[in-house]
Amino acid sequence: MIDHPSRLPDADVDPLFPGRWSPRSFAPDPIPRPQLLALFEAARWAPSARNEQPWRFLYADTPETLALFRLLLVDSNRAWADRAPVLVFVLARRHFLHNGRPNPTAAFDTGAAWMALALQARLLGLHTHPMAGIHHDQAYETLGVPRDDFELLAAVAIGHLAPPDLLPPDLRAREVPSSRLALASIATPGPFSA
């Protein structure tokens, strides 16, 4: 799925995993609704503590909703994300539904759902780029998200890959898949060691 020297795995994994990366250059072509719904369907099947499924995805794929969502991104992200045909805000419910207590794994579980969405996107020939650069306070208000109930974790741009020359000059050189830490530095046997 990708042939790049920074994407050579240290162990035998499906090419889907090193083939997922976060480009900034998106073609503005709309994503057909069945494909878009397939992304959220994949996320729906992620595991979660007590099967609470704390994730919520708010998405924009029409000119009206995209205009609204774009205003919630910081300018450095808007410089490239404004071309994406879909923007998503990812939320995690802060408390368990069954007893109202804080859910300590809500963000962890939502991360699993996000990864399912990202991998399904790659299977469909799409790319995703998550962003932390959001106007959080404005997003809670504009999107009507109850802050006490949900944590706004990230925004995601989704679309088909476009040529890097469509990006502002300062971003073109960065439009390559990033490398990863060595496997031995993230997974070690036994107790923690730095």
Stockholm file with secondary structure:
# STOCKHOLM 1.0

chainA/1-194         MIDHPSRLPDADVDPLFPGRWSPRSFAPDPIPRPQLLALFEAARWAPSARNEQPWRFLYADTPETLALFRLLLVDSNRAWADRAPVLVFVLARRHFLHNGRPNPTAAFDTGAAWMALALQARLLGLHTHPMAGIHHDQAYETLGVPRDDFELLAAVAIGHLAPPDLLPPDLRAREVPSSRLALASIATPGPFSA
#=GR chainA/1-194 SS CCCCGGGCCSSCCCTHHHHCCCCSCEECCCCCHHHHHHHHHHHHTCCCGGGCCCEEEEEECSHHHHHHHHTTBCHHHHHHHTTCSEEEEEEEESBCTTTCCBCTTHHHHHHHHHHHHHHHHHHTTCEEEEECCBCHHHHHHHHTCCTTTEEEEEEEEEEEECCGGGSCHHHHTTCSCCCCCCHHHHCCSSSCCC
#=GC SS_cons         CCCCGGGCCSSCCCTHHHHCCCCSCEECCCCCHHHHHHHHHHHHTCCCGGGCCCEEEEEECSHHHHHHHHTTBCHHHHHHHTTCSEEEEEEEESBCTTTCCBCTTHHHHHHHHHHHHHHHHHHTTCEEEEECCBCHHHHHHHHTCCTTTEEEEEEEEEEEECCGGGSCHHHHTTCSCCCCCCHHHHCCSSSCCC
//
